[in-house]
């Protein structure tokens, strides 16, 4: 069965020196096939899936304590690790200082 609503984990970063500042601009890391931008055509790669995108879907059903890997993923995104960034569709901080 499937649910009628879908909860999503969204990873964002900011270049603001104070992330608590209400004027801080937060930019989203886009995944290759995970739902995101509603103007983007859906990704169809059946019968396979992008494993990270698939894991993100299931992470939304649980807490981060049950999915410790997501903390490591966030750390690698903050460090701008190329191998990790290659798993994503876009890096909003490409060519800039890391978030």
C-alpha positions as CSV (number, residue, x, y, z in Angstrom):
1,X,0.0,0.0,0.0
2,X,1.0,3.6,-0.4
3,X,0.2,6.7,1.7
4,X,-1.9,9.6,0.5
5,X,0.7,12.1,1.8
6,X,4.4,12.0,1.4
7,X,6.8,13.4,3.9
8,X,10.2,14.5,2.5
9,X,13.6,15.2,4.0
10,X,15.0,18.3,2.4
11,X,18.7,19.2,2.8
12,X,19.5,22.9,2.6
13,X,22.5,25.1,3.3
14,X,23.2,28.8,3.7
15,X,26.1,31.1,3.0
16,X,24.9,33.4,5.8
17,X,27.3,33.9,8.6
18,X,24.3,33.6,11.0
19,X,22.0,30.8,10.0
20,X,19.5,32.0,12.6
21,X,19.2,35.4,10.9
22,X,15.7,35.6,9.4
23,X,17.2,37.2,6.2
24,X,19.5,34.1,5.7
25,X,18.9,32.6,2.2
26,X,18.6,28.8,2.4
27,X,19.4,26.8,-0.8
28,X,18.3,23.2,-1.5
29,X,20.5,20.4,-2.5
30,X,18.5,18.7,-5.4
31,X,18.7,14.9,-5.7
32,X,18.7,13.1,-9.1
33,X,15.4,11.2,-8.7
34,X,13.9,12.2,-5.3
35,X,10.8,14.4,-5.6
36,X,11.7,18.0,-5.4
37,X,11.1,20.8,-7.9
38,X,7.6,20.4,-9.1
39,X,8.6,21.9,-12.5
40,X,11.1,19.1,-13.1
41,X,10.0,16.1,-15.1
42,X,9.8,12.9,-13.0
43,X,12.8,10.6,-13.1
44,X,12.0,7.1,-14.5
45,X,14.8,4.6,-14.4
46,X,12.9,1.4,-13.8
47,X,13.6,-1.3,-12.7
48,X,16.5,0.4,-10.8
49,X,16.6,3.4,-8.5
50,X,19.2,5.8,-7.2
51,X,20.0,4.2,-3.8
52,X,20.5,7.5,-2.0
53,X,17.3,9.0,-3.2
54,X,15.5,5.8,-2.2
55,X,17.0,5.9,1.3
56,X,16.0,9.5,1.7
57,X,12.4,8.5,1.1
58,X,12.5,6.0,3.9
59,X,14.4,8.4,6.2
60,X,11.3,10.6,6.1
61,X,9.3,7.9,8.0
62,X,11.8,7.8,10.9
63,X,14.0,10.1,13.1
64,X,17.6,11.0,12.4
65,X,18.6,8.8,15.3
66,X,17.2,5.8,13.3
67,X,19.1,7.0,10.2
68,X,22.5,8.1,11.5
69,X,23.9,8.0,8.0
70,X,22.0,11.2,7.2
71,X,24.2,13.1,9.7
72,X,27.3,11.8,7.9
73,X,25.7,12.8,4.6
74,X,25.1,16.3,5.8
75,X,28.8,16.5,7.1
76,X,30.1,15.5,3.7
77,X,27.9,18.1,2.0
78,X,29.2,20.8,4.3
79,X,32.7,19.7,3.5
80,X,31.8,19.8,-0.3
81,X,33.2,16.2,-0.7
82,X,33.2,15.6,-4.5
83,X,32.2,11.9,-4.3
84,X,29.1,12.8,-2.3
85,X,28.2,15.7,-4.4
86,X,28.3,13.5,-7.5
87,X,25.3,11.6,-6.1
88,X,23.2,14.8,-6.3
89,X,21.6,16.5,-9.3
90,X,22.7,20.0,-8.2
91,X,25.1,21.6,-5.8
92,X,23.8,25.1,-5.0
93,X,27.3,26.1,-3.7
94,X,29.3,25.0,-6.8
95,X,32.1,27.5,-7.3
96,X,31.4,29.2,-4.0
97,X,32.5,28.8,-0.4
98,X,30.8,25.8,1.3
99,X,27.7,26.3,3.3
